[in-house]
Amino acid sequence: MPIEYRRHRPTYRLQKYLMPMPMAWAALAATLCAAPAQAALLWDWQYVASGVDARGTLTTADNADADGYYLVTGITGLRNGDSIVSLQPHGTAIPGNEPFAVDNLVRADGRLTTHGIGYATAGGTYANLFLASWLSPAAYVEFSSVPAVPSTAEVQVSFSVMPSSVPEPATFLMAALGGAALWLRRGRGAGPGRAADRRA
């Protein structure tokens, strides 16, 4: 029985869908490349003291102010095994530490300000880590509170923070465009003479 070869051709609907795709991706690439980068920086941080062990990741804006400080916009991690769930809003104080407002600023050399960073944990603990510049020598201090009890505590800590290595936004863009181009090439590769069904 003779073998019949039948070539597959994209349907009209598929052709209509695929043909505009290169132009769409080109327009998307132009738009994203023309837009200003809104990158975020990641920082690894930790501090320890007797009875306190806190560590995690800070997210900041990618541009420093005139004094070299970056604004912290997010925080994740653990304090004594308790998940950190939120950043204290800039310009406000953690419960129990009024009127000492946080500014959530960090410098590339690992320095905080006397206002420091504030956060809350899932278990209901609030913490404000700051630089006590009036001590001799200056030291980092954590003030913590548990409003539900209520209770407060203050302890000197050993603190460190350093920038993490993260891909630039352009890296993600190029990877996405490369994947799209490969998908389009594969879709077009199934044209005449490339795909056939062998039927008896």
MOMO-V691940 format. One record per residue. N is the residue number from 1. RES is the residue in one small letter. SS is DSSP state (@ for helix, = for strand, . for the rest). Layout:
BEGIN
N;RES;SS
N;RES;SS
END
This chain:
BEGIN
1;m;.
2;p;.
3;i;.
4;e;=
5;y;=
6;r;=
7;r;=
8;h;.
9;r;.
10;p;.
11;t;.
12;y;@
13;r;@
14;l;@
15;q;@
16;k;@
17;y;@
18;l;@
19;m;@
20;p;.
21;m;@
22;p;@
23;m;@
24;a;@
25;w;@
26;a;@
27;a;@
28;l;@
29;a;@
30;a;@
31;t;@
32;l;@
33;c;@
34;a;@
35;a;.
36;p;.
37;a;.
38;q;.
39;a;.
40;a;=
41;l;=
42;l;=
43;w;=
44;d;=
45;w;=
46;q;=
47;y;=
48;v;=
49;a;=
50;s;.
51;g;.
52;v;=
53;d;=
54;a;=
55;r;=
56;g;=
57;t;=
58;l;=
59;t;=
60;t;=
61;a;=
62;d;.
63;n;.
64;a;.
65;d;.
66;a;.
67;d;.
68;g;.
69;y;=
70;y;=
71;l;=
72;v;=
73;t;=
74;g;=
75;i;=
76;t;=
77;g;=
78;l;=
79;r;=
80;n;.
81;g;.
82;d;=
83;s;=
84;i;=
85;v;=
86;s;=
87;l;=
88;q;.
89;p;.
90;h;.
91;g;.
92;t;.
93;a;.
94;i;.
95;p;.
96;g;.
97;n;.
98;e;.
99;p;.
100;f;.
101;a;.
102;v;.
103;d;.
104;n;.
105;l;=
106;v;=
107;r;=
108;a;.
109;d;.
110;g;.
111;r;.
112;l;=
113;t;.
114;t;.
115;h;.
116;g;.
117;i;=
118;g;=
119;y;=
120;a;=
121;t;=
122;a;.
123;g;.
124;g;.
125;t;.
126;y;=
127;a;=
128;n;=
129;l;=
130;f;=
131;l;=
132;a;=
133;s;.
134;w;.
135;l;.
136;s;.
137;p;.
138;a;.
139;a;=
140;y;=
141;v;=
142;e;=
143;f;=
144;s;=
145;s;=
146;v;=
147;p;.
148;a;.
149;v;.
150;p;.
151;s;=
152;t;=
153;a;=
154;e;=
155;v;=
156;q;=
157;v;=
158;s;=
159;f;=
160;s;=
161;v;=
162;m;=
163;p;=
164;s;.
165;s;.
166;v;.
167;p;.
168;e;.
169;p;@
170;a;@
171;t;@
172;f;@
173;l;@
174;m;@
175;a;@
176;a;@
177;l;@
178;g;@
179;g;@
180;a;@
181;a;@
182;l;@
183;w;@
184;l;@
185;r;@
186;r;@
187;g;@
188;r;@
189;g;.
190;a;.
191;g;.
192;p;.
193;g;.
194;r;.
195;a;.
196;a;=
197;d;=
198;r;=
199;r;=
200;a;.
END
